[in-house]
């Protein structure tokens, strides 16, 4: 029962953030990115993660990111704080450069193993 309530809550949140600037702004104002990140991390770390719930959480973040660079930066900062501190101290970045940095980093890690 609790899991279905959580799924419906994320579905509602996802739909509220689709193209609605006020709701997208509220996510930042009330620390929603950190909350969603916490839910995603706990679900991903659990045995038998709920992929539907993770997918909905990522969709919420995708909808929030459409509001602009400030929102995008908040999401990147939550998930990759060290990467931003090291590579983009002035907070001017592009998703392509972040993608390349992460891909190279993960590739190096895979080669070490």
C-alpha positions in Angstrom: 0.0 0.0 0.0 2.7 2.5 1.0 4.6 1.8 -2.2 1.6 2.5 -4.4 1.0 5.8 -2.6 4.7 6.7 -3.3 4.3 5.8 -7.0 1.1 7.8 -7.3 2.8 10.7 -5.5 5.7 10.7 -7.9 3.3 10.4 -10.9 1.4 13.5 -9.7 4.6 15.4 -9.0 6.0 14.4 -12.5 2.9 15.7 -14.2 2.8 18.9 -12.1 6.3 19.7 -13.1 5.8 19.2 -16.9 6.1 22.6 -18.3 4.8 24.5 -15.3 7.4 27.1 -14.2 5.8 27.7 -10.7 5.9 24.1 -9.8 9.4 23.6 -11.2 10.5 26.6 -9.1 8.9 25.1 -6.0 11.1 22.0 -6.4 14.2 24.1 -6.0 12.6 26.3 -3.3 11.7 23.4 -1.0 14.8 21.3 -1.6 12.9 18.8 -3.8 15.9 17.8 -5.8 17.6 16.5 -2.6 14.5 14.7 -1.5 14.0 13.0 -4.9 17.7 12.1 -4.9 17.3 10.5 -1.5 14.4 8.5 -2.7 16.2 7.4 -5.8 19.3 6.4 -3.9 17.4 4.4 -1.3 15.4 2.6 -4.0 18.4 1.9 -6.2 20.4 0.5 -3.2 17.6 -1.8 -2.0 17.4 -5.4 -2.9 15.1 -5.8 -5.9 14.8 -2.0 -6.6 11.5 -0.7 -7.9 12.5 0.3 -11.4 9.1 2.0 -12.0 9.6 4.3 -9.0 13.2 5.1 -10.1 11.9 5.9 -13.6 9.2 8.2 -12.3 11.8 10.0 -10.1 14.1 10.5 -13.0 11.2 11.8 -15.1 10.4 14.4 -12.4 13.9 15.6 -12.5 13.9 15.7 -16.3 10.7 17.9 -16.1 12.3 20.2 -13.6 15.5 20.5 -15.7 13.4 21.9 -18.5 13.0 25.1 -16.5 16.5 26.3 -17.3 20.2 26.3 -16.3 19.6 27.1 -12.6 17.4 24.0 -12.3 19.8 21.9 -14.3 22.7 23.0 -12.2 20.7 22.1 -9.0 20.2 18.6 -10.3 23.9 18.2 -11.3 25.1 19.6 -8.1 23.0 17.1 -6.1 24.1 14.1 -8.0 27.7 15.1 -9.0 28.9 17.7 -6.4 32.6 16.8 -6.7 32.5 16.9 -10.5 31.1 20.4 -10.5 33.5 21.7 -7.9 36.5 20.3 -9.8 35.6 21.0 -13.4 33.2 24.0 -13.3 33.9 26.3 -10.3 32.1 29.2 -12.1 29.0 27.0 -12.7 29.1 27.6 -16.4 28.9 24.1 -17.9 27.1 22.2 -20.6 25.4 18.9 -20.4 27.6 17.7 -23.2 30.8 18.5 -21.2 29.3 16.8 -18.1 28.4 13.8 -20.1 31.9 13.5 -21.6 33.5 13.9 -18.2 31.3 11.2 -16.6 31.7 8.9 -19.6 35.5 9.2 -19.4 35.5 8.8 -15.6 33.4 5.7 -15.8 35.5 4.2 -18.6 38.7 4.7 -16.6 37.0 3.0 -13.6 36.0 0.1 -15.8 39.5 -0.4 -17.2 40.9 -0.5 -13.7 38.8 -3.4 -12.8 
